[in-house]
Amino acid sequence: DPDAGVALARLASLLRGGAAERRSFQAPVSFRILPRVLARAHRALRIAEETASAILPAVTDNPVYLPPSAEHPDGQSFSTGGYHDSHAVPAIDALTREWADLALIAERHATKLLDGTISGLPDKLSRGGPAGGTVALAYAPMASVGFLESARSAATTTLLPGAEGGAFGQDDVVSPVFQAWHKHERAALSFERALAVLAAVASQALWVTDRAAPPALAPLLEEIRTSVPPVDDVAPRTLGHDCGRLAEAFRARLLASIAG
């Protein structure tokens, strides 16, 4: 499976140089299936990229407008026999489903890291201070449940719309592409927010045990702590705005990588 190979190689490169010791018991299933879930997400992304490269330069809509030229200063408009590409919607829906499943994984990982009976880490990732300042962190995965359900509600199959799209007899089916894209955006944004919560929890897990991130992940850890500093037991604080800034930073990083 080439997509599984990509996911495993990427995980190995990110974790290289980290802690070498292994636990004597299995982690929860949500941790063990992560490489396979990431492989499926990589496959969906690869197919979406291949689909986009094929259909974006193609003439699939009606009418088609060509920009102005010396011969036609107002541009040109042509009526075609097409209306929408049949491959775009399934490719977008596949990505939407992956964001929903990865949001679930993020919520499970954050919850299990905070549970000392499962993670083997200090319970609630607290250093044991009297004020219980980590209580906000302990409840952060509750927000992830909301993000998860928002993504899951968007991860539905996009069908051809059931109502006619206009008053003219020939316009009896509306293009489903925009509906699919709006659902994809909602799921992607929800996943980014759930990922921000997980990142804050993972950062806290390293901080409370005085451990460093693997070298490849050290810059990411620094970026996370710029938005969400570690939570101590002396000065409780709410984390909503911090995690919101981190989610926005993740989005900015993504858009920068695409633009670059």
Phi and psi in degrees as a GROMACS rama.xvg file:
@    title "Ramachandran Plot"
@    xaxis  label "Phi"
@    yaxis  label "Psi"
@TYPE xy
-62.7431  -32.1384  PRO-2
-70.1696  -37.4866  ASP-3
-64.7569  -37.6343  ALA-4
-61.0665  -41.3151  GLY-5
-63.5194  -45.4981  VAL-6
-63.2038  -44.9714  ALA-7
-66.5246  -41.3353  LEU-8
-64.6131  -38.3332  ALA-9
-66.8231  -44.3473  ARG-10
-61.2254  -42.9325  LEU-11
-62.1319  -41.1947  ALA-12
-68.3739  -35.5025  SER-13
-72.7881  -33.0666  LEU-14
-91.0122  -8.65563  LEU-15
-59.4288  132.216  ARG-16
89.3453  1.05754  GLY-17
-82.7303  -166.191  GLY-18
-61.7008  135.661  ALA-19
-90.49  -21.7747  ALA-20
-71.0067  148.645  GLU-21
-116.518  151.053  ARG-22
-76.5682  157.34  ARG-23
-89.919  6.72065  SER-24
-140.214  160.43  PHE-25
-75.014  145.309  GLN-26
-75.0934  165.101  ALA-27
-56.2258  157.311  PRO-28
-57.931  -33.7062  VAL-29
-61.0521  -28.7247  SER-30
-79.1583  -40.5887  PHE-31
-72.0183  -26.7933  ARG-32
-90.652  -3.14981  ILE-33
-54.7677  -45.4571  LEU-34
-58.3219  -37.9324  PRO-35
-71.2913  -38.4755  ARG-36
-66.2075  -41.5978  VAL-37
-64.5072  -36.261  LEU-38
-62.7327  -41.6593  ALA-39
-66.5204  -37.7285  ARG-40
-65.3922  -40  ALA-41
-63.2057  -38.8561  HIS-42
-64.0985  -44.1057  ARG-43
-62.6316  -40.3303  ALA-44
-66.8952  -41.6339  LEU-45
-62.1716  -44.1391  ARG-46
-65.1662  -39.1801  ILE-47
-63.4823  -40.6548  ALA-48
-65.4018  -42.6326  GLU-49
-63.7044  -40.3695  GLU-50
-64.6783  -45.1152  THR-51
-62.8926  -41.1508  ALA-52
-65.5215  -25.2203  SER-53
-86.8829  -38.1985  ALA-54
-97.5867  -25.4586  ILE-55
-64.4945  -37.0306  LEU-56
-80.3066  -5.33617  PRO-57
-87.7719  162.152  ALA-58
-94.2224  96.1248  VAL-59
-119.393  -4.87362  THR-60
-115.114  170.73  ASP-61
-143.408  127.122  ASN-62
-81.484  168.382  PRO-63
-104.934  131.164  VAL-64
-111.553  129.228  TYR-65
-103.866  137.043  LEU-66
-66.0147  165.028  PRO-67
-60.0439  149.861  PRO-68
-138.104  176.351  SER-69
-61.9466  -37.0543  ALA-70
-77.8979  -30.8894  GLU-71
-130.053  83.7187  HIS-72
-63.4253  -22.3743  PRO-73
-95.5015  4.21722  ASP-74
82.811  -178.16  GLY-75
-134.804  148.233  GLN-76
-125.514  131.231  SER-77
-124.927  140.782  PHE-78
-90.2811  130.619  SER-79
-117.579  173.684  THR-80
-88.443  -2.37936  GLY-81
-95.1791  175.283  GLY-82
-146.109  -52.8707  TYR-83
-148.239  156.52  HIS-84
-83.7981  135.744  ASP-85
-77.1407  -12.813  SER-86
-95.5415  -17.6511  HIS-87
-64.8927  -48.566  ALA-88
-62.9797  -48.126  VAL-89
-59.6703  -36.0898  PRO-90
-66.865  -41.4414  ALA-91
-67.1624  -43.4988  ILE-92
-59.8345  -38.5464  ASP-93
-62.6681  -41.5707  ALA-94
-64.4576  -41.164  LEU-95
-58.397  -43.0914  THR-96
-63.1389  -36.9363  ARG-97
-66.8401  -40.1149  GLU-98
-64.0166  -37.0463  TRP-99
-65.3401  -43.9673  ALA-100
-67.68  -38.5858  ASP-101
-70.2168  -30.7549  LEU-102
-63.8537  -37.5545  ALA-103
-63.5243  -45.9189  LEU-104
-59.7866  -43.5518  ILE-105
-60.8218  -43.1115  ALA-106
-64.0668  -43.1226  GLU-107
-64.7223  -43.1868  ARG-108
-63.3323  -44.6  HIS-109
-61.7168  -43.8183  ALA-110
-63.3162  -43.4528  THR-111
-72.1057  -31.5395  LYS-112
-65.8242  -32.1522  LEU-113
-79.4911  -17.4656  LEU-114
-91.6404  104.193  ASP-115
-62.2448  -27.1267  GLY-116
-69.1004  -21.0921  THR-117
-102.766  -43.4028  ILE-118
-80.2751  -24.1488  SER-119
76.4469  4.43729  GLY-120
-96.1274  167.912  LEU-121
-53.5348  133.748  PRO-122
-59.373  135.028  ASP-123
60.1722  15.6002  LYS-124
54.0999  40.9878  LEU-125
-104.735  148.544  SER-126
-89.071  7.37995  ARG-127
87.3792  20.2756  GLY-128
-69.4701  159.363  GLY-129
-73.311  -23.561  PRO-130
-84.5863  -12.5917  ALA-131
64.3752  44.2045  GLY-132
-66.4023  -17.4194  GLY-133
-86.5592  7.2887  THR-134
-61.5639  -34.8282  VAL-135
-64.7894  -39.795  ALA-136
-65.8072  -38.9884  LEU-137
-62.4019  -30.5103  ALA-138
-96.3118  -0.919331  TYR-139
-58.5285  -38.4415  ALA-140
-61.4295  -17.4625  PRO-141
-62.8707  -36.3401  MET-142
-65.7318  -35.1351  ALA-143
-63.4655  -30.3149  SER-144
-61.1609  -41.6888  VAL-145
-64.4066  -42.6577  GLY-146
-63.1337  -41.2059  PHE-147
-60.7015  -47.4463  LEU-148
-67.856  -31.8618  GLU-149
-63.9379  -42.452  SER-150
-66.8299  -41.1165  ALA-151
-66.3227  -36.6642  ARG-152
-67.7563  -24.3775  SER-153
-84.3458  -19.0441  ALA-154
-85.6562  59.5192  ALA-155
-114.571  155.264  THR-156
-67.1166  129.731  THR-157
-88.8189  116.48  THR-158
-103.519  168.732  LEU-159
-61.2804  131.374  LEU-160
-55.575  141.2  PRO-161
-84.425  -12.0308  GLY-162
-106.444  152.655  ALA-163
-69.8326  146.4  GLU-164
-92.5599  -1.20451  GLY-165
-168.606  179.884  GLY-166
-83.6667  -8.32111  ALA-167
-96.0175  138.979  PHE-168
-58.3862  -29.5629  GLY-169
-79.7528  -18.7814  GLN-170
-93.3687  62.2811  ASP-171
-98.531  0.0192682  ASP-172
-138.159  123.577  VAL-173
-86.1027  146.453  VAL-174
-63.5868  131.735  SER-175
-86.7212  -0.340254  PRO-176
-63.0304  -43.4728  VAL-177
-66.3643  -38.8916  PHE-178
-61.2691  -44.5418  GLN-179
-62.5171  -41.2168  ALA-180
-67.9302  -40.4785  TRP-181
-63.3772  -39.2044  HIS-182
-65.8832  -39.8796  LYS-183
-61.701  -43.7682  HIS-184
-61.4763  -41.724  GLU-185
-64.3926  -43.2691  ARG-186
-66.932  -41.0333  ALA-187
-64.3326  -42.2784  ALA-188
-65.544  -39.5788  LEU-189
-65.1771  -40.0572  SER-190
-64.0663  -42.3274  PHE-191
-59.6694  -38.3498  GLU-192
-70.77  -41.8077  ARG-193
-63.9982  -36.4437  ALA-194
-67.1918  -35.3635  LEU-195
-63.9879  -40.3619  ALA-196
-62.8005  -45.9382  VAL-197
-61.3647  -41.6696  LEU-198
-60.937  -41.1973  ALA-199
-64.249  -40.9774  ALA-200
-67.5556  -43.4948  VAL-201
-63.2406  -40.3792  ALA-202
-60.0884  -42.8424  SER-203
-64.0933  -37.4703  GLN-204
-62.4907  -37.9573  ALA-205
-72.2596  -39.3062  LEU-206
-67.4794  -42.9034  TRP-207
-70.7326  -20.5523  VAL-208
-106.348  8.26417  THR-209
54.8095  44.2092  ASP-210
-113.222  151.348  ARG-211
-95.4948  156.716  ALA-212
-76.2802  156.161  ALA-213
-54.5635  150.366  PRO-214
-51.1262  -41.5278  PRO-215
-67.4856  -22.6599  ALA-216
-101.162  -3.00719  LEU-217
-59.9147  -43.8462  ALA-218
-63.2901  -36.1255  PRO-219
-65.7467  -41.6828  LEU-220
-60.8918  -40.7732  LEU-221
-63.1153  -40.811  GLU-222
-63.8284  -41.451  GLU-223
-61.0417  -45.3985  ILE-224
-73.7996  -16.2445  ARG-225
-67.0107  -37.6748  THR-226
-88.9278  -38.561  SER-227
-129.049  87.9358  VAL-228
-61.9664  155.298  PRO-229
-55.2071  149.29  PRO-230
-98.8436  124.535  VAL-231
-99.5865  177.54  ASP-232
-93.4804  4.07264  ASP-233
-102.716  -38.8627  VAL-234
-120.572  86.4626  ALA-235
-60.8483  147.949  PRO-236
-153.727  156.905  ARG-237
-81.642  152.494  THR-238
-115.584  0.0817273  LEU-239
-58.9952  -49.2906  GLY-240
-67.1829  -38.3118  HIS-241
-61.1418  -49.5674  ASP-242
-66.4715  -32.4324  CYS-243
-63.2904  -42.7117  GLY-244
-63.129  -38.4098  ARG-245
-66.592  -41.2685  LEU-246
-61.3333  -39.6493  ALA-247
-66.2916  -36.1314  GLU-248
-65.8929  -38.2905  ALA-249
-61.9304  -42.4077  PHE-250
-64.2785  -42.3958  ARG-251
-63.6743  -39.4583  ALA-252
-62.2205  -43.4749  ARG-253
-62.3487  -48.9359  LEU-254
-65.0265  -35.1847  LEU-255
-65.5059  -38.2763  ALA-256
-67.9789  -34.711  SER-257
-69.45  -44.4373  ILE-258
-65.2975  -32.5412  ALA-259
